[in-house]
Amino acid sequence: MRSELGYSHVAVILLLACTSADLADSGLAVDTSPPEPGRLALRFQIDTDYRDKMDEPADGVFYGSFWDGEDVDNLGPFEGTEDLGSIEVEVALQDVEGGGPTEVLFTSEDLPGDSEVVVLGFLDSDFASGDTDSPERGEPVTFPSDNRFDVVPGETTEAVVYFGLLSP
């Protein structure tokens, strides 16, 4: 029975093995430290169609969290995962010109650099519910797929948190 591995394949494997050994012995330092943290500066936006359908003005307190992108799919965070930090900030979307984003309203603490972070949360538009864990019917909420942002090591990056749905 003849082997499928020909002489050229063996030569390539040997060359790679020798090259890897040479690099390891070369004394070149390989940086294995984690990337420097970064920050996200958040702006907020809602589609004017959603804003106009709301029973209350699109103003209130945003309650949300930062999540590691690897811990979130299109339905939300995986069970048992922990957020990277919370967000609580007053947001006024009702009178934003042309439905564009607000100015920067919140800047995160340090987040893992060179990673993808998802912002999830809702706008408590009645100010009085006192429920910081879940939205009431008709309040704006975020979708994971709309709010994935790259954290750049050593930098503060602006990101627009988009409300893609009114809570059913």
Backbone torsions as a table, in degrees:
resi	resn	phi	psi	omega
1	MET	NA	130.9	-174.5
2	ARG	-94.3	138.2	179.5
3	SER	-76.3	144.7	177.6
4	GLU	-77.0	-13.4	-177.8
5	LEU	-85.6	109.3	-179.0
6	GLY	-87.5	177.7	-179.3
7	TYR	-61.2	-37.8	-179.0
8	SER	-66.2	-35.5	177.8
9	HIS	-66.8	-40.6	179.1
10	VAL	-64.2	-41.0	-179.6
11	ALA	-63.6	-41.7	179.3
12	VAL	-64.3	-43.4	179.8
13	ILE	-62.3	-44.2	179.0
14	LEU	-65.1	-40.4	178.8
15	LEU	-62.0	-43.6	178.7
16	LEU	-64.9	-40.2	179.3
17	ALA	-63.5	-43.3	179.6
18	CYS	-67.1	-41.3	-179.9
19	THR	-63.7	-43.8	179.3
20	SER	-61.9	-42.3	179.5
21	ALA	-65.5	-40.4	179.6
22	ASP	-62.9	-41.6	179.8
23	LEU	-65.9	-40.0	-179.7
24	ALA	-65.8	-35.3	-178.6
25	ASP	-87.7	-4.8	-173.6
26	SER	-73.7	-16.4	-179.3
27	GLY	84.8	1.7	177.5
28	LEU	-70.2	129.8	-179.2
29	ALA	-78.5	134.8	176.4
30	VAL	-109.6	120.9	-177.9
31	ASP	-77.3	112.9	179.7
32	THR	-110.1	8.1	179.5
33	SER	-73.1	151.6	179.9
34	PRO	-66.7	153.7	179.5
35	PRO	-63.6	154.7	176.8
36	GLU	-60.5	142.8	179.0
37	PRO	-65.1	162.4	174.8
38	GLY	-133.8	179.6	-179.9
39	ARG	-135.1	157.0	173.3
40	LEU	-115.7	131.6	174.8
41	ALA	-103.6	114.8	-169.9
42	LEU	-96.4	133.4	168.4
43	ARG	-113.9	162.7	-175.8
44	PHE	-131.6	147.3	-177.9
45	GLN	-151.0	145.5	173.9
46	ILE	-133.7	143.3	175.3
47	ASP	-62.6	137.0	-177.6
48	THR	-62.1	-28.9	176.9
49	ASP	-63.4	-43.8	176.9
50	TYR	-65.5	-45.1	-179.4
51	ARG	-56.6	-43.0	-177.7
52	ASP	-71.9	-21.5	179.3
53	LYS	-83.7	-11.8	-176.3
54	MET	-71.5	146.2	176.7
55	ASP	-75.9	-23.6	-177.5
56	GLU	-122.2	162.6	174.2
57	PRO	-59.5	148.8	-179.3
58	ALA	-81.5	55.4	178.4
59	ASP	-129.8	145.0	178.6
60	GLY	166.2	-155.5	179.2
61	VAL	-108.2	128.6	174.8
62	PHE	-87.7	125.0	174.1
63	TYR	-113.1	120.4	-178.4
64	GLY	-159.2	-172.7	-178.7
65	SER	-149.0	156.9	170.2
66	PHE	-92.9	138.0	179.7
67	TRP	-130.9	144.5	172.5
68	ASP	-63.9	128.2	-178.0
69	GLY	-56.0	-28.1	179.1
70	GLU	-74.9	-13.9	-178.7
71	ASP	-99.3	9.7	-174.1
72	VAL	-134.7	133.9	170.1
73	ASP	-113.9	-166.7	-175.9
74	ASN	-68.0	-11.8	178.3
75	LEU	-98.4	-10.5	180.0
76	GLY	128.4	-168.3	-178.6
77	PRO	-67.5	147.0	175.8
78	PHE	-69.9	146.9	179.5
79	GLU	-58.7	135.3	177.4
80	GLY	90.0	-8.1	178.9
81	THR	-83.9	157.7	-179.4
82	GLU	-115.5	146.3	179.2
83	ASP	-72.8	167.6	-179.8
84	LEU	-95.9	-4.5	-178.9
85	GLY	156.0	155.7	-177.2
86	SER	-102.1	163.0	-179.9
87	ILE	-131.5	130.3	172.1
88	GLU	-143.9	113.0	-175.1
89	VAL	-153.0	142.5	175.1
90	GLU	-73.2	135.3	-177.9
91	VAL	-132.7	129.6	177.0
92	ALA	-118.2	106.2	-178.0
93	LEU	-105.2	-14.6	-171.3
94	GLN	-57.6	-42.9	-173.2
95	ASP	-109.3	19.2	178.8
96	VAL	-69.7	125.9	-176.8
97	GLU	-56.3	123.4	174.5
98	GLY	66.4	13.3	179.6
99	GLY	74.5	14.4	179.6
100	GLY	-73.6	-178.5	-179.5
101	PRO	-76.9	158.6	174.8
102	THR	-72.7	177.4	168.3
103	GLU	-72.7	175.6	177.0
104	VAL	-66.2	123.8	-177.4
105	LEU	-112.7	-16.3	-176.3
106	PHE	-153.3	134.5	173.6
107	THR	-120.1	129.6	-176.5
108	SER	-69.0	164.6	164.6
109	GLU	-74.1	-176.7	178.8
110	ASP	-59.6	135.1	175.0
111	LEU	-120.6	156.6	-179.6
112	PRO	-56.6	123.3	-179.9
113	GLY	-69.0	152.6	177.9
114	ASP	58.6	41.3	179.7
115	SER	-134.1	169.1	175.0
116	GLU	-104.3	131.1	-179.2
117	VAL	-121.7	141.0	177.8
118	VAL	-111.0	134.8	175.7
119	VAL	-103.5	122.6	178.3
120	LEU	-124.9	140.8	177.9
121	GLY	170.1	-167.6	-178.7
122	PHE	-148.8	161.8	177.8
123	LEU	-101.7	114.0	176.5
124	ASP	-79.1	92.5	-170.7
125	SER	-82.9	-6.1	177.6
126	ASP	-102.8	-0.6	176.3
127	PHE	58.8	-12.7	-170.2
128	ALA	-113.6	-6.2	-173.9
129	SER	-66.2	-33.2	-178.6
130	GLY	73.2	-1.7	-179.7
131	ASP	-90.8	107.9	-178.6
132	THR	-96.2	2.4	-176.8
133	ASP	-103.8	-25.8	-177.7
134	SER	-151.4	147.4	-178.1
135	PRO	-77.6	154.5	171.5
136	GLU	-88.1	167.1	179.6
137	ARG	-55.8	131.0	176.1
138	GLY	87.1	-0.4	178.3
139	GLU	-88.1	144.6	-179.3
140	PRO	-66.4	137.6	177.8
141	VAL	-130.5	161.9	179.5
142	THR	-99.9	152.2	173.0
143	PHE	-105.2	139.8	178.1
144	PRO	-57.6	-39.9	-175.5
145	SER	-69.2	-22.3	179.6
146	ASP	-87.3	-13.9	-167.8
147	ASN	-130.5	48.7	175.4
148	ARG	-103.8	126.5	-175.2
149	PHE	-132.6	144.4	177.0
150	ASP	-88.7	130.3	176.1
151	VAL	-92.3	120.4	-178.7
152	VAL	-92.2	125.1	-179.1
153	PRO	-56.5	131.9	175.5
154	GLY	74.5	7.0	-177.6
155	GLU	-129.7	159.3	170.1
156	THR	-104.3	118.5	-175.3
157	THR	-109.0	130.9	176.2
158	GLU	-75.7	140.6	179.1
159	ALA	-141.5	144.1	178.9
160	VAL	-105.6	115.0	176.4
161	VAL	-80.9	121.2	-174.8
162	TYR	-108.3	130.2	174.8
163	PHE	-88.5	108.6	-173.7
164	GLY	-100.4	9.6	-175.8
165	LEU	-166.2	151.0	167.8
166	LEU	-101.3	133.0	-176.2
167	SER	-57.8	129.1	-178.5
168	PRO	-71.3	NA	NA
